[in-house]
Amino acid sequence: MLRGPAFVYRQACPEVVCLKFTLLKQLPIDDWEGVIELDIKIMKTMEEKQYFS
């Protein structure tokens, strides 16, 4: 069911994936720009957790 980056997130950081899919439900299904922006935000969040925790 999960493809691409989402699959990597699931392996790396389960709570981030939960957040991602919660946010994805709020986007129109065809809003790919929104999905890409969300991916970028999530990657930044993951980096911050790694470097500053």
TIPAMAR-542577 format. One record per residue: residue number from 1; residue in three letters; x negated, z negated, y negated of N, C-alpha, C, O, CB in turn. Coordinates in nm, 4 decimals, decimal comma. Glycine has a CB too. Layout:
N
   i  aa       nX       nZ       nY      caX      caZ      caY       cX       cZ       cY       oX       oZ       oY      cbX      cbZ      cbY
 NUM ala        X        Z        Y        X        Z        Y        X        Z        Y        X        Z        Y        X        Z        Y
...
This chain:
53
   i  aa       nX       nZ       nY      caX      caZ      caY       cX       cZ       cY       oX       oZ       oY      cbX      cbZ      cbY
   1 met  -0,0832   0,0000   0,1203   0,0000   0,0000   0,0000  -0,0871   0,0000  -0,1259  -0,0586   0,0730  -0,2209   0,0943  -0,1221  -0,0002
   2 leu  -0,1916  -0,0804  -0,1271  -0,2805  -0,0831  -0,2440  -0,3832   0,0280  -0,2325  -0,4394   0,0513  -0,1255  -0,3510  -0,2206  -0,2574
   3 arg  -0,4070   0,0961  -0,3432  -0,5049   0,2042  -0,3425  -0,6049   0,1825  -0,4544  -0,5759   0,1158  -0,5537  -0,4360   0,3415  -0,3571
   4 gly  -0,7230   0,2396  -0,4370  -0,8218   0,2427  -0,5436  -0,8586   0,1041  -0,5932  -0,8761   0,0117  -0,5138  -0,7710   0,3250  -0,6579
   5 pro  -0,8703   0,0898  -0,7253  -0,9182  -0,0350  -0,7845  -0,8366  -0,1560  -0,7397  -0,8918  -0,2642  -0,7199  -0,9151  -0,0249  -0,9354
   6 ala  -0,7063  -0,1384  -0,7238  -0,6220  -0,2519  -0,6860  -0,6685  -0,3116  -0,5536  -0,6648  -0,4332  -0,5351  -0,4744  -0,2088  -0,6761
   7 phe  -0,7120  -0,2265  -0,4622  -0,7597  -0,2749  -0,3330  -0,8850  -0,3598  -0,3511  -0,9003  -0,4639  -0,2871  -0,7880  -0,1571  -0,2380
   8 val  -0,9736  -0,3149  -0,4380  -1,0952  -0,3905  -0,4666  -1,0598  -0,5249  -0,5290  -1,1172  -0,6274  -0,4925  -1,1886  -0,3106  -0,5599
   9 tyr  -0,9649  -0,5249  -0,6236  -0,9247  -0,6511  -0,6865  -0,8719  -0,7476  -0,5816  -0,9016  -0,8670  -0,5857  -0,8180  -0,6267  -0,7951
  10 arg  -0,7939  -0,6960  -0,4879  -0,7352  -0,7849  -0,3883  -0,8452  -0,8558  -0,3107  -0,8345  -0,9746  -0,2804  -0,6434  -0,7068  -0,2926
  11 gln  -0,9507  -0,7819  -0,2788  -1,0595  -0,8425  -0,2028  -1,1400  -0,9390  -0,2889  -1,1859  -1,0427  -0,2410  -1,1510  -0,7346  -0,1457
  12 ala  -1,1567  -0,9046  -0,4148  -1,2471  -0,9803  -0,5003  -1,1821  -1,1060  -0,5565  -1,2486  -1,2087  -0,5702  -1,2957  -0,8934  -0,6134
  13 cys  -1,0546  -1,0996  -0,5888  -0,9965  -1,2020  -0,6746  -0,8438  -1,2010  -0,6615  -0,7763  -1,1414  -0,7454  -1,0388  -1,1800  -0,8219
  14 pro  -0,7881  -1,2651  -0,5591  -0,6445  -1,2560  -0,5313  -0,5555  -1,2923  -0,6497  -0,4521  -1,2288  -0,6703  -0,6106  -1,3448  -0,4165
  15 glu  -0,5937  -1,3940  -0,7285  -0,5048  -1,4341  -0,8387  -0,4974  -1,3260  -0,9456  -0,3953  -1,3117  -1,0130  -0,5529  -1,5659  -0,9013
  16 val  -0,6066  -1,2490  -0,9615  -0,6050  -1,1387  -1,0578  -0,5076  -1,0312  -1,0120  -0,4375  -0,9715  -1,0936  -0,7465  -1,0792  -1,0758
  17 val  -0,5033  -1,0065  -0,8812  -0,4116  -0,9054  -0,8300  -0,2678  -0,9477  -0,8515  -0,1839  -0,8660  -0,8894  -0,4372  -0,8794  -0,6819
  18 cys  -0,2385  -1,0751  -0,8277  -0,1029  -1,1240  -0,8525  -0,0652  -1,0984  -0,9977   0,0448  -1,0519  -1,0274  -0,0913  -1,2750  -0,8190
  19 leu  -0,1579  -1,1293  -1,0875  -0,1353  -1,1056  -1,2297  -0,1125  -0,9579  -1,2558  -0,0209  -0,9207  -1,3290  -0,2535  -1,1565  -1,3127
  20 lys  -0,1962  -0,8733  -1,1957  -0,1848  -0,7290  -1,2192  -0,0469  -0,6788  -1,1788   0,0166  -0,6052  -1,2543  -0,2937  -0,6526  -1,1417
  21 phe   0,0001  -0,7178  -1,0606   0,1268  -0,6627  -1,0149   0,2441  -0,7218  -1,0913   0,3466  -0,6557  -1,1082   0,1442  -0,6871  -0,8664
  22 thr   0,2307  -0,8451  -1,1374   0,3333  -0,9011  -1,2255   0,3436  -0,8177  -1,3523   0,4535  -0,7847  -1,3968   0,3017  -1,0485  -1,2602
  23 leu   0,2283  -0,7833  -1,4107   0,2278  -0,7035  -1,5332   0,2727  -0,5603  -1,5067   0,3425  -0,5011  -1,5891   0,0888  -0,7035  -1,5958
  24 leu   0,2332  -0,5039  -1,3921   0,2715  -0,3662  -1,3606   0,4227  -0,3516  -1,3529   0,4778  -0,2486  -1,3918   0,2080  -0,3218  -1,2288
  25 lys   0,4895  -0,4546  -1,3028   0,6357  -0,4474  -1,2916   0,7008  -0,4323  -1,4283   0,8133  -0,3833  -1,4383   0,6902  -0,5722  -1,2215
  26 gln   0,6308  -0,4741  -1,5337   0,6869  -0,4661  -1,6680   0,6651  -0,3284  -1,7311   0,7240  -0,2981  -1,8348   0,6256  -0,5736  -1,7562
  27 leu   0,5809  -0,2447  -1,6691   0,5515  -0,1124  -1,7246   0,6433  -0,0084  -1,6617   0,6837  -0,0221  -1,5462   0,4030  -0,0746  -1,7015
  28 pro   0,6764   0,0960  -1,7384   0,7467   0,2089  -1,6764   0,6588   0,2684  -1,5665   0,5362   0,2694  -1,5778   0,7834   0,3176  -1,7829
  29 ile   0,7214   0,3171  -1,4615   0,6452   0,3652  -1,3466   0,5517   0,4792  -1,3849   0,4445   0,4933  -1,3260   0,7396   0,4106  -1,2361
  30 asp   0,5901   0,5600  -1,4819   0,5066   0,6753  -1,5169   0,4132   0,6469  -1,6343   0,3576   0,7397  -1,6930   0,5944   0,7943  -1,5499
  31 asp   0,3956   0,5200  -1,6688   0,3091   0,4837  -1,7820   0,1648   0,4670  -1,7341   0,1135   0,3554  -1,7261   0,3592   0,3528  -1,8501
  32 trp   0,0998   0,5803  -1,7021  -0,0347   0,5707  -1,6454  -0,1356   0,5206  -1,7467  -0,2308   0,4520  -1,7093  -0,0788   0,7051  -1,5922
  33 glu  -0,1176   0,5529  -1,8738  -0,2095   0,4991  -1,9749  -0,2029   0,3474  -1,9759  -0,3055   0,2802  -1,9866  -0,1762   0,5550  -2,1151
  34 gly  -0,0831   0,2940  -1,9647  -0,0663   0,1491  -1,9597  -0,1355   0,0891  -1,8391  -0,1967  -0,0174  -1,8476   0,0807   0,1130  -1,9578
  35 val  -0,1253   0,1586  -1,7260  -0,1898   0,1094  -1,6038  -0,3413   0,1080  -1,6208  -0,4081   0,0128  -1,5803  -0,1505   0,1965  -1,4823
  36 ile  -0,3951   0,2138  -1,6808  -0,5403   0,2205  -1,7016  -0,5853   0,1103  -1,7976  -0,6873   0,0454  -1,7744  -0,5813   0,3595  -1,7565
  37 glu  -0,5094   0,0895  -1,9051  -0,5433  -0,0192  -1,9985  -0,5434  -0,1529  -1,9266  -0,6309  -0,2367  -1,9485  -0,4442  -0,0230  -2,1168
  38 leu  -0,4441  -0,1719  -1,8403  -0,4329  -0,2957  -1,7646  -0,5552  -0,3138  -1,6749  -0,6103  -0,4234  -1,6649  -0,3037  -0,2965  -1,6807
  39 asp  -0,5972  -0,2045  -1,6094  -0,7169  -0,2110  -1,5249  -0,8377  -0,2563  -1,6059  -0,9160  -0,3397  -1,5605  -0,7450  -0,0742  -1,4600
  40 ile  -0,8522  -0,2010  -1,7257  -0,9669  -0,2356  -1,8098  -0,9607  -0,3831  -1,8483  -1,0621  -0,4526  -1,8437  -0,9708  -0,1467  -1,9366
  41 lys  -0,8422  -0,4311  -1,8863  -0,8274  -0,5729  -1,9223  -0,8628  -0,6619  -1,8042  -0,9311  -0,7631  -1,8203  -0,6834  -0,6026  -1,9697
  42 ile  -0,8166  -0,6245  -1,6863  -0,8410  -0,7065  -1,5678  -0,9899  -0,7076  -1,5346  -1,0446  -0,8116  -1,4979  -0,7592  -0,6544  -1,4475
  43 met  -1,0557  -0,5922  -1,5473  -1,1997  -0,5884  -1,5201  -1,2749  -0,6779  -1,6174  -1,3680  -0,7480  -1,5780  -1,2528  -0,4443  -1,5287
  44 lys  -1,2349  -0,6758  -1,7448  -1,2998  -0,7620  -1,8441  -1,2776  -0,9087  -1,8090  -1,3694  -0,9901  -1,8192  -1,2461  -0,7320  -1,9861
  45 thr  -1,1557  -0,9420  -1,7678  -1,1247  -1,0798  -1,7303  -1,2108  -1,1231  -1,6124  -1,2636  -1,2343  -1,6110  -0,9753  -1,0946  -1,6956
  46 met  -1,2248  -1,0359  -1,5144  -1,3059  -1,0691  -1,3973  -1,4516  -1,0890  -1,4373  -1,5178  -1,1798  -1,3872  -1,2944  -0,9589  -1,2902
  47 glu  -1,5018  -1,0048  -1,5268  -1,6403  -1,0193  -1,5723  -1,6594  -1,1527  -1,6429  -1,7591  -1,2218  -1,6216  -1,6793  -0,9036  -1,6661
  48 glu  -1,5624  -1,1884  -1,7275  -1,5733  -1,3154  -1,7994  -1,5751  -1,4314  -1,7011  -1,6529  -1,5254  -1,7170  -1,4572  -1,3319  -1,8994
  49 lys  -1,4891  -1,4250  -1,5990  -1,4868  -1,5329  -1,5004  -1,6212  -1,5436  -1,4300  -1,6710  -1,6538  -1,4067  -1,3747  -1,5102  -1,3978
  50 gln  -1,6797  -1,4298  -1,3962  -1,8075  -1,4323  -1,3248  -1,9180  -1,4896  -1,4121  -1,9974  -1,5719  -1,3667  -1,8455  -1,2918  -1,2779
  51 tyr  -1,9229  -1,4459  -1,5373  -2,0371  -1,4816  -1,6204  -2,0228  -1,6174  -1,6878  -2,1227  -1,6817  -1,7199  -2,0581  -1,3766  -1,7246
  52 phe  -1,9000  -1,6613  -1,7093  -1,8822  -1,7830  -1,7896  -1,8251  -1,9002  -1,7121  -1,8018  -2,0059  -1,7707  -1,7933  -1,7540  -1,9056
  53 ser  -1,8013  -1,8852  -1,5811  -1,7425  -1,9979  -1,5079  -1,8508  -2,0942  -1,4606  -1,8202  -2,1952  -1,3972  -1,6606  -1,9476  -1,3877
